Amino acid sequence: MHREHTKIVPIGNRVIGGGNPILIQSMTNTRTEDAEATIQQILRLEKAGCEIIRCTVPTAEAALDDTLSRHAVIFFYKLPL
């Protein structure tokens, strides 16, 4: 399969682009304000083999809740969020 040459981009402890191996990634679809549901979904994605997980923080309420951010430090150590 032909792959275009792309710029190398570091994401946490992973690297994408530039001919590096393709990484499995996904994005949570829970309401970020529901930190417990988001954390559980992140854990399921990790267990399924996801190597990069994306989350949005679309509201001030979600940004002000530090529950998810406290856990993100632990997750980020293992895989990029």
Secondary structure as UniProt FT lines:
FT   STRAND          9..11
FT   TURN            12..13
FT   STRAND          14..16
FT   TURN            18..19
FT   STRAND          25..27
FT   TURN            32..33
FT   HELIX           35..47
FT   TURN            48..49
FT   STRAND          52..54
FT   HELIX           60..64
FT   HELIX           66..78
//
